[in-house]
């Protein structure tokens, strides 16, 4: 079966939005870039034996300004990448602050760690991990490759008494180790896996690589080789420890999410989930069933299954305002029997905006609020429109019986819209055990969204829709413990 629709486009931002976001980010990066070298020099002065005049003489100050120029161009390149490849992340106000906070920590700690311990212990892999988790995985690889080199050059400007070979050896180790950490992290995503992967990279990659590079230097002893290797391995673990400690703070401060955070807020004892289970049990059961289907669909098309699960769990949280108005929470009493259709549809449709408000008020990730607002798009509530027509025998304005939108703007929102309809319809009508008829049923539900132009604002493709249909064909019977008869 094929879908007759146009391929969605990549999310775009208006020229004015882009201009404003760029201006704010560049202003912050300019100030940060030129202040960071001076702050590093100040930390170096406070921890070293050198005098203030030696650290801040005219030649050094010129070097710091040059380092600031390099920093600024590097940050501008990162900004250009996000503007070109990830406009959704570029427009977020938190992105620029995450970048600044992430680079400030290891760069400001470097003078202390390097002076008292070793150049090999600087935890630069931390930068790539945070960006990988909270901003963009491809940008994380770029940062992991660029930052160690920039750090070595800038730190040598601040402390020319350091061993340049050691600095570049450390940069090489951080670059290679960081790439391995990011590659392994993408395959398995739990706290334990992060720890085991970091230990593996520290022992199998960082330690032997340090020994090899140390052999190329002159004057070092085997004892120094071993010590440098240990420090290099520790730098990976320090990066991981900093990452584990600071990431939850980032998530709360900037209302972002990681897979760790998403799993926590989907737990049965999460406050809103617990409240939904008690006050709207039918909606809760619907959301839990949806979360299984949404995860499967997201994984099948290469989207984040943890975000899809969380989106499903919270998409109907707005029904907490008046649970009895929704059929899944009713037993014998239906309040809509006492309302005119116009009132009923208002009570039904406002759960999307109310859900988004609840999510924002509880400082949950903005992506969940977006899903709650978008999961019905601007579809018509046909039941109450038809009821009104029967009651009045007049032609009604269908716009009065529509959700306010917006339409799904991401693939995850589109998945939630599809799965919401499929789960509810399957629960109501049951599963047809004939494979062809069941396939036609699922296809018709999805195609109805396509024909209503609900996916014109999101980057969902023909291929995605086909994969989602095939996934639901297998997953829906599984969650209801039923089998369908497949034709040979």
N, C-alpha and C positions, 0 to 999 in steps of 0.2 A: 504494500500500500504506500502511496505517496501523498505528500502534503502540498497543497496549492497555496503557497505563500511566498513572501520575499524573505531572503536571508536577512537576519538582524544585523545591525551595524555595531561597530565597537563603540562603547560609551564615549560620548563627547561632552565637552564643556563649552560654554559660551565664551566669546572673545573677551568680554568684560570680566567674567569669572577668572579666566586664565590670566589676564593681565593683573588683576588684583592679587591673586595667589602668588604669581611670580614676583611682584613688587615686594610683598611682605616677606617672602622667603629670601630674596636677594638682600634685603635690608638686614635681616637677622644674620645671614651667612657672612655678609660683609663685616659686621661688627664682631662676630665670633671669630672669623678667620684672622683678623688683624690683632685681636686681643689674645688669642690662644698662644702664640709664640711668646708673648711677653709674660703670660701667666706661667708657662712652662719654665721660662728663664727665672721667674721669681721663685718658683718652687725649687729650682736647682740651686739658687742662691741660698735659700733657707736651709737646705740640707747638705750643701757642700762646704768646703773650706775656703772657697774663693770669695773675694770681697765684692761689695756692690759695684764698685768702680770697674772691676775686671769683667763683671757679667754685663753691665749696662754701659760700656763705653760706646763711642760713636760708631765704630766699625761693627760692633755687635748689634746695635740698634738697627743699622741698615740691613744686616742679615735677617733680623727678625721681621722687618717689613717685607723683605723678599719672600720669606717663608709664608707670611700672611697672604701675599699675592698668589703663591702656589696653592695654598689652602682654598682661597676664594675661587680659583678656576676649577679646582677639583669639585667643590660643592656645586658650582654652576653646572658642571658636567652631569653630576648626579641629578640635579633638578631638571636638566634637559631630558635625560633618560626617562624620568617619571612623567614628564609632560608629554613625551612622544609615545611611550609604551603603556603607562599606567595612569591615565588622566584621573581615574577614580581615586587613586592614592595621592596624586599630585595635589588635588583640590582640597584634601583633608588638612585642616589647620594643624593637626597634631604631627604630621609627617616631618615638618622642618624642625620641630622641637625634639622629636625622637632622634633625628640625625645629630643635632647639636649635643644633646645629653649623652648619646652613645659614644661619640668621639671624645668628649671632654674627659670622661672617666679614665680610660687607659693613658691618654696623652698627658694628663696632669699627674697621674701616678708614676709615669715613666721616670722622671728625674729622681724620685725617691727610690724606686725599685732598682733602677740601673746603678745608682751611686752606691747603695748599701749592699746590693746583692749581685745582679748580673744583667747584662743586656738581653740575655736569653729568656728572662722570666716575664717580659712585658706581655700582658694578656690581650694582644690585638685581635685574636680570633673572636673575642667577645663582640666586636663591632659587626662582623659578618653574621653571627648567630642572631643578634637582636633584629637586624634588618631582614634576615631570612624569615624570622617568625612573625614580625609585625608590619613589614612594608612590602617587600617583593623578593622572591627567591633568586631571580636572575640578577637583580641589583646587588644582592648579597655576594654573589660570586665576583662581580666587578669590584665591589668594595674590598673584599678579601684579597684581591690581587693588587689593588692600587694602594691601599692604606699602609701596609708594611713598608713599601718603598718610600712613600711620602714621609712616613714617620722617621725612617733612617736618615733621610736627607735633612729633615727639619731638626732632629735631635742633634745631629752632628754640627749644625749651625750654632746651636745653643751651647753644646759642649764639645768643642773641637779637641779636647784633651782625651776624649774617648777613642777607642780602637775602631776605626772605620770598617775594618774587615769583620769585626765582631758584630757591628750593627747590621751590615748587609747579610751576614750569615744568619742572624736572628730574623731578619726580614724574610729571607728565603724559607726558613723553617716555618715561620708563621703562615706564609703564603701557601706552601704545600700542605701543611697540617690542616689549615683552615679549609682548603678545598676538600680534603678527605672527610672532615667533620660534617661539612654541608652535604656532601654526596650521601653519606651514611644516614644523616638525619632525615633526608627526604624519603628514605626507604622505610624507616621505622620510627614512629613518633610517640615515644613515651618517656617519662623521666628516667626510668631505669635504662632504657635503650640509649638515651643521651649519655648517661654516666658510663655505661659499658663501651660505647663508641669512643668517648673521649679517652678512657683508659687505653683502649686499643691504639688509637692514633698517637697518644703520648708515648707509649712503650714501643710500638712497632714502627712508627713513622718518625716522630720528632727526635727520639733518643738516638737511633742509629744515624739519622741524617746529620745531627749535630756532631757526632763522632767523625763522620766523613768530612764535613766542612772544617772541623777543627784540625784534622790531619793536614789540611792545606795551609794552615797558618804556621808561622815560624815562632819558635820560642816557647810554645805551650807544652806542658807536660801531660802525661796520661791522666794524672789526677785532675787536671783542669778539664781535660776532655770529658771525663765522667761527670764532673760537677756541672759543666755546661749542659750536658745531656739531661741530667736530672732537672736542672732549671727549665730547660725547654719543655720537658714533659709536664712539669708543674704549671707552666704557663697555660697549657691546654686545660688543665683542671681548674685553675684560677678563673680562666675565661668562662668555663661552664658554671662554676660556683657563683660568679658575679651575674651571669645570665639567669640562673635559677632564682636568685634573690631579688634582682631588680625587675625582672619581667612582670611579676604580679603588680609591682608599683606602677610600671608603665601602663598596664592594662586598666588599672583603676583611675589613674590620673588622666589618661587620654581616651578613656572609654573605648579601648580596642579589645581585641580578642586574640588568644592563641588557642590551639587545640586543647591545651591543659585547662584554660579558662572555660572554654565551651563545655568540656566534660563536667566541670564543677557545677556550672549553672543549669545543667540538664539533669543533675542528680535528683533522686526522688525526694531528698530532704532540702532541696533548694527552696527558699521561702515562697516564691511565686508558684512553683510547680506543686508544692505541698498544698498551697491554698487552692489551686485549680482542682486538685484531686478531691478536696473536701467539699468545695462549693459548687463545682461544675464537673461531676464525675464522668458524665457522658462526653463532654468536650475533652477531658483529660485522656480518656481511653482512645478517642479519635486521634488526638495529637500524638500519643505514644505509637499507635499503629502507623500513623503517617511518618513518624521519625524513622522507622525501619525502612519504609519504602523510599523516603527521600534520600537516606544514606546510600542505598543501593543505586539509585538513579544518578546521584552526584558522582559517586565513584566510577560508574560506568562511562560518564562523559568527561572525566578528568577534573571535576570540580572538588571542592573541599567537603568531604562527607560529614565532618564534625560540624561545620557551619550549617549544612543542610539539616542535620539532626536537630540542632539548636533552633533553627528557623521553624521547623515543624513543631517543636515543643512549645514555642512561644507565639506562633502565628495567630492563635485565637485567644490570647490572654485577655483581650478586651472584653470577652464574654463574661468576665468576672463581674462587670458592672450590673448585669441583669441576666444571670444564667438561665432562668426559667423561660426566657423569650426564645430560646433555641431548642429545636426539636429533640436533639440528642440528650437534653437534660430534663425533658418532660416525661411524665408518667401518664396521668389521666387529664390533668388540667393544662389547657393551652390558652394563655392570656390573649393571644391574637384573635380568639373568637369574640372578644369584647372590643376590639379596636377596628377602626376603619383601615383599609390597606395602606393609605398614605402614612398613617402613624406607625403601623407595623414595619413598613420598609425603612422608615427612619431609625427605628430601634434596632433593626437588624444590621443595616449598613454602617452604623456608626461604630461598630465593634472594631473596625480596622484602625480608625484614628484614635479611639480610646486605648486600643492595645499598644499603639506606638507611644502614646502618652505615658502609659504605665511603665513601659520598658525604659523610656528616657528618665522618668522620675526615679526609677530604681538604679540608674546609672549602669545599665547593661549595654553591651555593644550596640552602636548605632545601626549596624547592619541588620540586627534583629528588629529594630523599630522600622527600618525600611521594608523588610519582608512583611511585617504585620500590616503596613499601609498598602503594600502593592499586591498582596496575594489574591485579591479579587479584581484587581484592575478597575476598569469602568464598566463591568458587566451589568446586564439587566437582571433584576430579581424577578424572574418570569412569573413565579407563583403568585406574587401579590399584584403584579400588573394584570394578569389574567383574572384574578379575583375581582379587581376593581372594574375591569371591563364588563364582567358578568353582572356586577351589582348595579352599574349605571347605564349599561347598554350604549355607552358613548365611547368615542375615540379618545384615548388617553394620551397624554404627553409622556412617552416612555422615558424621557430624561429624568423624570421625577422618581423613577423606580430603578435608578442605577446607583452603583457604588461611585464614590467620588474620585477613585483612582489615587495615585497614578498607576499606570500599567507597569508590569514588571520591567525593571531596568537592568537586572542581572540574570544570569542563568539560574542561580539558586532561587531567586524569587519566582522564576518561571516554573522550576521544578515543584516548588511548594504549591503553586496554583494548580498544576496538573494533578499532583498527588492528592491534594485536598478534594478535588472533584472525583477522582477515581476511587479513593477510599470510601467516601460518603456514598457514592452510587453503588459500589460493590456491597457495602454493609446493608444498604436498603434493599437491593434487588437480589443479592446472592451471587454466587459464582456459577456461571454456565459451564458445565463440565465438558461441553463440546469445544475443542480447541479453536476451530474456525469461528464459531459464534462468539466465543469469549474474546478472541483477537479483534473481531469486528466491533465488539462492544467497547473495548479499550480505545481502539482507533477512533471511533466516533466521538468519544469524550474529548480526546486530545484535539481532534479536527475541529470540534465546536469552538475551542479557544482560538485556534488558528483563523477560522472564518470570522470570528469576532474581532480579529486584529489585535489580540492581547499581547502578542510577542513582537510587535513592530519596534519597540523601544529597547529591546535587549538583544544580545549577540547570539541568540539561539539559532542553530543551523538545521537544515534538513536532516543531516546525519545525526545530530543530537536528538531530534524528535524520534527518529527511527530507533535509536539505541534506547531511549527512555521507554518507548512502547514495548520493545522486546524485554527490557528489564522488568517492567510491571507485569508483563505476561507470566513471568516466572515467580516474581516476588509476592504478588497479591495472593495467589492460592497458598503460598508457603506460610504467610502470617495467620491465615485462617485454617491451617492444617487440612487443606483439601487438595485433591488432585484433579487435574483436568485430563480428558482423554485426547491425547495427541494423535493426529492423523498420520498414517505411514506415508 
